[in-house]
Amino acid sequence: MRSVYERFYDQYHTDLYRFVFYMVKDREQAEDLVQDVYIRVINSYSRFNGESSEKTWLFSIARHVTIDYFRKQKRKKKRLMDFFDWSNHGEQLQDERPLPDEIIEQGETIREVYRCMEQLTVDQKSVIVLRYIQSMSIQETADILGWSASKVKTTQHRGMKALQRQMEKQREEEKHHEQ
């Protein structure tokens, strides 16, 4: 019998990697986090009780792994901000990592959407990635996130509104810089 890892890898790896990648926007970090997901899956598969599909269970673990990653990054950034006195400089640290190759090859509007998604909450980003990038149904998304379908719909609606506001704001800023 094939190992759990091999089966999950063959069936879900591409979708899993895309999900994590779109959340963290860094190829190396996504690869590391996907490995963390597989480790958690292997360590806890014996406790999987089949209340949801394996794919739903896997993506739920992936979401928790990415949330843990964001929490760690937030704590690191806070420690760094506390260490330095930034009040005199009026600057904030910003993530200036370049966009991945796949995004660069796409149109300007797509790049703009990804940049604006960085301003959304983790929940809003999770829903938008699962629904629009991973093409999951509302119910699949609800199962992965451990939410009701109505919470997914509400978060999706709010996330899309926030994304639209961010895109409008960015366009206004670009117009202002051009003048």
C-alpha positions in Angstrom: 0.0 0.0 0.0 1.3 3.4 -0.9 2.1 5.8 1.9 -0.3 8.6 2.9 2.3 11.1 1.8 2.6 9.7 -1.8 -1.1 9.5 -2.2 -1.7 13.0 -1.0 1.2 14.3 -3.0 -0.1 12.7 -6.2 -3.7 13.8 -5.7 -3.4 17.3 -4.1 0.1 18.7 -4.3 -0.4 21.2 -7.1 -3.6 22.6 -5.6 -2.1 22.6 -2.1 1.1 24.4 -3.3 -1.0 27.0 -5.2 -3.1 27.7 -2.1 -0.1 28.2 0.2 1.8 30.1 -2.5 -1.1 32.6 -3.0 -1.3 33.1 0.7 2.4 33.8 1.4 3.6 35.0 -2.1 7.0 33.5 -1.7 8.1 30.4 -3.6 10.6 29.1 -1.0 8.4 29.9 1.9 5.5 28.1 0.2 7.6 25.0 -0.3 8.6 25.0 3.3 5.1 25.5 4.5 3.8 22.7 2.2 6.3 20.4 3.7 5.0 21.4 7.2 1.5 20.5 6.0 2.6 17.1 4.9 4.4 16.5 8.2 1.2 17.4 10.1 -0.8 15.2 7.8 1.5 12.2 8.3 1.6 12.7 12.1 -2.2 13.1 12.4 -3.6 10.9 9.7 -4.4 8.2 12.2 -6.8 10.6 13.8 -8.6 11.6 10.6 -12.1 10.4 11.1 -13.7 11.1 7.7 -16.1 13.8 8.8 -14.9 15.7 5.8 -13.2 14.8 2.6 -9.4 14.3 2.7 -9.0 17.3 0.5 -11.0 19.5 2.9 -9.0 18.2 5.8 -5.7 18.8 4.0 -6.6 22.4 3.1 -7.8 23.0 6.6 -4.4 21.9 7.9 -2.7 24.1 5.2 -4.7 27.1 6.3 -3.7 26.6 9.9 0.0 26.3 8.9 -0.2 29.5 7.0 -2.0 31.3 9.8 0.7 30.1 12.2 3.4 31.5 9.8 1.7 34.9 9.6 1.5 35.0 13.4 5.2 34.3 13.7 6.0 37.0 11.1 3.8 39.5 13.0 5.6 38.7 16.2 9.0 39.1 14.5 8.1 42.4 13.0 6.8 43.7 16.3 10.0 42.7 18.1 12.0 44.5 15.3 9.8 47.6 15.6 10.2 47.6 19.3 14.0 47.2 19.1 14.4 50.2 16.8 12.9 53.6 17.4 11.1 54.2 14.2 9.1 57.2 15.4 11.8 59.7 14.3 12.0 58.3 10.8 8.3 58.1 9.9 9.0 55.0 7.9 7.4 51.6 8.1 9.0 48.3 7.0 7.4 47.0 3.8 7.7 43.7 2.1 9.4 44.6 -1.2 9.8 41.0 -2.5 9.2 40.8 -6.2 6.1 39.1 -7.6 6.5 35.5 -8.7 7.3 34.8 -12.4 3.7 33.5 -13.0 2.2 36.8 -11.8 4.7 39.0 -13.7 3.7 37.3 -17.0 0.1 38.1 -16.4 -1.6 41.4 -17.2 -1.3 44.5 -15.1 -4.8 44.1 -13.7 -4.0 40.7 -12.3 -0.8 42.0 -10.7 -2.8 44.9 -9.2 -5.3 42.4 -7.7 -2.5 40.4 -6.0 -0.9 43.6 -4.6 -4.2 44.7 -3.3 -5.0 41.3 -1.8 -2.1 41.9 0.6 -4.2 44.5 2.4 -7.1 42.0 3.1 -7.5 40.1 6.3 -6.2 36.5 6.4 -9.8 35.3 6.4 -10.8 37.4 3.4 -7.6 36.3 1.5 -8.3 32.6 2.4 -11.8 32.8 1.1 -10.8 34.6 -2.1 -8.0 32.2 -2.8 -10.1 29.2 -2.2 -13.1 30.4 -4.1 -11.6 32.2 -7.1 -8.1 30.8 -7.5 -8.7 27.3 -6.3 -12.3 27.3 -7.7 -13.8 25.6 -4.7 -17.5 25.7 -3.9 -18.9 27.7 -1.0 -19.5 24.4 0.9 -15.9 23.1 0.2 -14.5 26.5 1.4 -16.7 26.4 4.5 -15.6 22.8 5.3 -11.9 23.8 4.9 -12.2 26.9 7.1 -14.5 25.2 9.6 -17.2 27.8 9.0 -20.8 28.0 8.0 -21.6 28.6 4.3 -23.2 31.9 5.3 -19.9 33.0 7.0 -18.0 32.1 3.8 -20.5 34.2 1.7 -20.3 37.2 4.1 -16.5 37.0 4.3 -16.3 36.7 0.5 -18.6 39.7 0.0 -16.6 41.8 2.5 -13.3 40.6 1.0 -14.4 41.5 -2.5 -15.6 45.0 -1.4 -12.3 45.6 0.5 -10.4 44.4 -2.6 -12.4 46.8 -4.8 -11.7 49.7 -2.4 -8.0 48.9 -2.3 -7.8 48.8 -6.1 -9.6 52.1 -6.4 -7.3 53.6 -3.8 -4.2 52.3 -5.7 -5.5 53.7 -9.0 -6.0 57.1 -7.3 -2.5 57.0 -5.9 -1.1 56.1 -9.3 -3.0 59.0 -10.9 -1.7 61.4 -8.2 1.9 60.2 -8.8 1.6 60.7 -12.6 0.6 64.4 -12.2 
